[in-house]
Amino acid sequence: MSNKNPEVGSPSQQGDAPDGRDYQGFLSRLQASFEELVAHQQLFTTDATGLWEAYLTSIPEETRQLNNCASCRTFVERFGHLVTLDETGQPRSPFWHERLASAENFAAVQQLRGMVEKAHVNGVFLSSAPVWGTPEKGSWQHLAVIVPKARVFQPGLLNASQKRAEFQEHHRCLNVALDEFKPGLLEQARVVLQADALTRSEKFVGVVEWLIARQRERKQPHGRNLLWKAVASAPAGFCTPRSSMVGTLLEDLAAGLPFETVKKRFDDKMHPLQYQRPQAAPSAGNIRQAEEAITRLGLAPSLERRFATLAEVQLTWRPLTDKPDKAKGVFGHLKTKEEARVTELPDKTLTWVKFRDTVLPSAEKLELRVPSSSSAFSALVTAVHPDAPPIIQWDAPEQRNPVTWYFYVNPTPASSWGLSPGYVEVLGLTMKPNTWFGDRFAHQGQGAFFVLKGARDSRNDNLMLFPEFLRSDLHGIRATVEAFSRSRKLEVPEGEPLASGLMLTPPANPSSWGVVLRVTSKGAVATYTLDRWD
């Protein structure tokens, strides 16, 4: 866009030009529209080409050379082909729209919008640059935008280019899987997983349902685009089912193996000490790679973990403590006849969901009957440094949640958790941390966690940093991270009740259900046995 030197800019870019081309107004409208459109939407690449030539030739001939600018050309060629995708897969250019254009470049903008929005989406776009283009060079203004913070890619183990390549591979793998695993087979797998007959089957129901949804979307008018949109937001592992437990299940079902064989193969691979767990010490190369990555990303403080406290968890229920003040005096400690009157209600057996919906809302006090031993004893774990960079999948800078949990593979005695068989007060009830802020990580499973008074794990033999909890971009150094986890102990905060106790998870597990709760509500006491999730 220059009539002096195509490399440096033009007088038409110094605000409102005398001929009314309103270039500065166009740039201002472009920036505002771009920010609004992409602040919460992913950008995608298309195969649109020849955009700069189309733009320039659509400018009126008398000012065409005035608009011939190397900086603007670079912007159009590097970013002009990008689009966002709406919920139907319809593409929309973040730059080219007639309502943004000036009178001079209206036809050019219209031409580019048509070319870009008719092109084929062929990738996910990521960039770590906070500014695209060159806003100013000398005193000249050029096509450029300041990128909303949410769209500036933050490198992990992979930089933006490597992450784009990973998305390409995920798209390829997903297409191969959808070609191989037909809708009928996926529906069969969903039925099997929902029957709760396989170990930790709830972890994979969401994956299969996600694949079923992708099969449906493929048939829609913009199915190709919808697939790219799904790849860009898919949880870790969803796009590569053929190399996961879901692929194992689907292949076994497709082969027509007896269910007993399917179950044994699945359960063996899902053993807690096998699934996603390194089976050998990390190699020297992996340790070196991990050291470099952790240093570069500033994640060393994130590796320090401790027991979480009651005050740090998102509680679904807490005991009622706001009672009317008694009259002070010599007799203030005495119970009234209303307080002394307690109605004992018949015992009931309920599912967790029924208990949650009908009993919990009015419960003033909960007591849980601690078994002599259980595999459901659990503790919540969090970061030692609250401001350390996220290392857990469901933790994010804009919404911090570094809390995880752990169980032991075999039942442990109550005494090792500082508890004795019998009723103990429930200090609070929370759900599994991965579900605290929505269902994006629901594939990690559901769970109801009862924080028990005095519960504390005495074993405390490692940091409980499991590979399946880590950010997906740290997958390549998981062996080193787990070895580090096994070499350290959790810190123990003093002076606050720990978020430790007992967690119930679906599907029904004979070793962790049959949980007995004594509930006090409005002068009545009832005992409930929870026998399964739903």
C-alpha positions, 0 to 999 in steps of 0.5 A: 500500500505505497506509492513511494516504497512498497516495503515501508508503507504509504500516505494512505495509512496516516489516518483518514486520507484526504480522499475519504478512504478511512483506512484508520477507521477500517483498522480500528473496526477490524481490531474490535471485531477480531477481539469479539469474535476470537476471544472465546473461539478457536481459529482454523486454517483453510486452503484458501490461496491467492488472497493478496492478489485478489485483494489488490486487484479489487482495489480501484485502479487509481489507488491500487499502487498506493495500497501495494504494501509488503507489510500488509501483504505479509499479514494477508498471506500469513493470517488472511486465510483463517476462520472460526467455526460456529456450532454447525461448522459454518466458517467465518472470517475473523478479518474480512467482512463488508461491515468493517470495510472502507469505501475503497476496499469494500470490494476487496474485503468482500472478495476475500471473505467469499474466498476464505469462507468457501475454502476447506478447513485443513488445520488448527491454528496456534500462535504464540505471537501477541501481535499479528502483523506490523501495526506501524513501521515508521509513521505508517499504519498497516494491517495488523491485530493485537491478539486476545490473551486467550488466543496466545498459545502458551508453549508446553513441551510442544511449541505452537508449530509442534502442537499444530502438527499434533492436531494434524495427526489427531485428525488423521487418527480420528478419521481412521478410527471413525472409518473402522469403528462403525456406529453399530459397534460404538453403540455396542461398546457403550452398552457394555461400558454402561453395564458397569461390568468392566473395571473403571468402565465409567472412565470410557463411556464419555469417549465412546459417546464422543465418538458416536457424536462425531459419527453423527456430525460427519453426515451433516453439511459441514461435517468435515469442519465439525470434525476439525472443531472437535479435534481442537477441543477434544480431551487427551486421548479422545482422538486416538481411540485405536491406541487406547483401552477403547480401541482394545474393547472395540477390536475385541467386540468386533472380533466376536470374542466371548464376553468373559475373554473381553472382560479379562483382557480389559480388566487386566490392562486397567489394573491400577498399577498397569494403566498409564503407569510406567513399568520401568525406571525412566531412561537417562534421555527421558530424565534429561528431557524432563529436566529441560522441560520442567526448567523451561516451563518453570514447573519445578514448584508445581511438583511440590504437593501436600495434603489438601485441607477442608477449607480448600475444597469445594463443598457440596454439603457442610454441617449446619452450625448456625443455631439460635444462641442460647440464653447465657447464665447458670442454666445455659448449658442445659438442653431444652425438651425440644432439643432432647426430643429425638425421633428415630426413623426406620433404616433405609437402603438408598442409592447415592443419587437418591440420597443426594437428591432427597436426604442431603438437602435437609441434613444438619449432621452426618456421621459415617460408620467407618469400616474396619478396612476399605479400599475407599479410604482416600485423601485429596492432594493439592499444590504446595505453591498456589501460584505455581503453573498448572500441571494437572489437566483440570487446572488452568491459569484462569480457573485454578484447581490443582486438587487431585485424589488417591486410593490404595489398590488394596483395602487398608485398615481404618487405623492407618487413616487415624480412624477407628471402626464406628461412627465418625463425624462428617466435616463436609462432602465434596465431589471429585475435583475434576468435576468442580467446574463443569463436565469437561473432565467428567471422563476422569470419573465421578465420585462423592467424597466424605471428609471425616473428622480426624482422618489422616493417611499415615503411610504417605509414601509418595506425592501421588502425581499419577500420569493420567492426572497430568497435563497432556503435553507432559505425557512424554516425561510421565516416567520421570515425573512418576519416579520423582513422585515416588521419591518424595512425600506429601507435605502435611499442613498443620492446624487445619482439618485435612480433606481426607476420608472416604470416596464413593465412586461408580460403578458399584464395588462390593469393597467400597459400598455398603456405606452406612450414614447416620443423618440428623435433620430437624430433630429426627435421626435416620440411618441410611445404607448406600449400596450403589451410585444409581 
